[in-house]
Amino acid sequence: MLELAILGFLAESPLPGHELRRRVTQLTGYTRPVSDGSLYPAINRLTKAGLIERRADPAAGAARYVLSLTAAGRAEMLQRLRKPADHEITDFTRFYVVLAFLSHLPDVLRRRLEFLEEPASFFYDNERPLRAEEIADPYRRGMLLTARATSRAERTWLRETLGEEPPALDTTVTDSDPHAPAVPAS
């Protein structure tokens, strides 16, 4: 995800390394801090692969450089956005990195919506996802209720963004599962 963030920010404009680090940290740092020990080796890998180029920036002083995306880097970024791995769709933090650069690739948004519309839970009875109402432990119940609210809000946003109507609802279904389709209150 670090490499995708680097490619994505450089697709917007060339940046010096310290500014790139600041932007990546703002995007991912609240959950996964970005250290120089991970950022600069990633920059070096992308440079050696011909996906980004580094050029000196004399105006900024000695040993300062600007990074920019190559045509191959843009193609790689678009490919990573078009075909993210399943864990990049299902993992909330990784999906945020994909989402940050998705503006013209709605097929990925559709995959995320499909994932969110499948019944799921953090807790199961054999293979059956347990609903919040079936959990006695108040902390686990809170996890499910929070996940349900987050999932409902994200599904609503995704449908609006994709220009889709909410699915026709079966009144026998409840939205007790974190990813179940929203059901209007009775």
Disulfide bonds with the S-S distance in Angstrom:
none
